[in-house]
Amino acid sequence: MDSTQCKRATEGPKKTAKGSFDTSIRQSQCKTAQCNNANFFQSNRPLLKRLHAKLQKRNTIGSKTELTPELQTILEALASAIKNPHSLYDYRTCVSIGDVWLHLESKVAGIKDFATTNYKESEILCPSFDLQMRKP
């Protein structure tokens, strides 16, 4: 499962001259659009638009949101990506929907059981992707 072909995922920490490790986030590969995330997003656009609508509906129930801060961030990033999929070539935007990528890649790969410790978000995301959430 690597439908996004994320280059960041293949970057390991680099050993410094002093023997420690540089674990900083290098974002240049995101800006040069070396991954497939915008194409993967577009090929699953109907599903992602339904997820956005579902999150939007949960966000506007009554006068308070029913979304966790993480799901609120996902809602905003999805809205941006639906308007402009190339916005996903920004590292922060892509990371904002990291949970969506994991769930979507599982769905596309035909996985039915989704093991997670991220309960609050997966309780919403798993049904949207026809996944059965499994707690360890």
C-alpha positions in Angstrom: 0.0 0.0 0.0 1.7 3.1 -1.2 -0.8 4.8 -3.4 0.4 8.2 -2.5 4.0 7.3 -3.3 5.1 9.6 -0.5 8.7 10.5 -0.7 8.8 11.7 2.9 7.8 8.2 4.1 11.0 6.9 2.6 13.3 9.4 4.3 15.1 8.1 7.3 17.0 10.1 9.9 20.4 11.3 8.8 23.5 10.7 10.9 25.3 13.9 11.8 29.1 14.5 11.9 28.8 14.3 15.7 27.2 10.9 15.6 23.7 12.0 16.6 20.7 11.8 14.3 19.0 14.6 12.4 15.3 13.8 12.5 14.1 17.1 11.2 11.4 17.2 8.6 12.6 17.9 5.1 9.8 19.3 3.1 11.4 20.1 -0.3 10.3 16.9 -1.9 6.6 17.8 -1.2 7.0 21.2 -2.9 8.4 19.6 -6.0 5.4 17.3 -6.4 7.4 14.0 -6.5 4.6 12.0 -5.0 1.2 10.8 -6.3 -1.1 12.2 -3.6 -3.0 14.6 -5.8 -3.7 11.9 -8.4 -4.7 9.5 -5.6 -6.9 12.1 -4.1 -8.5 12.8 -7.5 -9.1 9.1 -8.3 -11.0 8.8 -5.0 -12.6 12.3 -5.2 -16.3 11.1 -4.8 -15.4 9.1 -1.6 -13.5 12.1 -0.2 -16.3 14.5 -1.0 -18.7 12.3 0.8 -16.3 12.2 3.8 -16.1 16.0 3.7 -19.9 16.3 3.6 -20.2 13.9 6.6 -17.6 15.8 8.6 -19.2 19.1 7.7 -22.6 17.8 8.8 -21.1 16.7 12.2 -19.5 20.1 12.5 -22.7 22.0 12.2 -25.0 19.9 14.5 -26.6 22.4 16.9 -24.3 25.2 18.0 -21.3 23.0 18.9 -19.0 20.9 16.9 -18.9 17.1 17.3 -15.4 17.0 15.8 -12.2 16.5 17.5 -9.6 19.2 16.8 -7.8 16.7 14.5 -11.1 16.0 12.5 -11.7 19.7 12.3 -8.2 20.1 10.7 -9.0 17.3 8.3 -12.3 19.0 7.4 -10.5 22.2 6.5 -7.7 20.4 4.6 -10.3 18.3 2.6 -12.2 21.5 1.7 -8.9 23.0 0.4 -7.9 19.8 -1.5 -11.4 19.4 -3.1 -11.0 22.9 -4.5 -7.4 22.5 -5.5 -5.8 19.0 -5.2 -2.4 20.5 -5.8 -2.6 22.1 -2.4 -1.7 18.6 -1.2 1.9 19.2 -2.3 2.3 21.4 0.7 3.7 19.3 3.5 1.4 20.7 6.2 -1.7 20.2 4.2 -0.8 16.6 3.4 0.1 15.8 7.0 -3.3 17.4 8.1 -5.1 14.5 6.3 -2.6 11.8 7.3 -5.3 9.8 9.0 -7.4 10.1 5.8 -4.5 8.7 3.7 -4.2 5.7 6.1 -7.9 4.9 6.0 -8.2 5.5 2.2 -5.1 3.4 1.4 -6.6 0.6 3.5 -9.9 0.8 1.7 -8.3 0.8 -1.8 -6.2 -2.2 -0.8 -9.3 -4.1 0.1 -8.5 -4.3 3.8 -11.5 -4.8 6.0 -10.1 -4.6 9.6 -8.3 -1.4 10.6 -6.2 -1.6 13.8 -5.8 1.7 15.5 -5.2 3.4 18.9 -6.6 6.6 17.4 -10.1 5.8 18.5 -11.9 9.2 18.3 -10.9 9.9 14.7 -11.2 6.3 13.5 -14.7 6.0 14.9 -15.7 8.5 12.3 -13.3 7.6 9.5 -13.6 3.8 9.5 -17.3 3.7 8.6 -16.7 6.3 5.9 -14.3 3.9 4.3 -16.2 0.7 5.0 -13.5 -0.4 7.5 -14.0 -2.3 10.8 -12.1 -0.5 13.5 -10.1 -2.9 15.7 -8.7 -1.8 19.1 -5.6 -3.5 20.3 
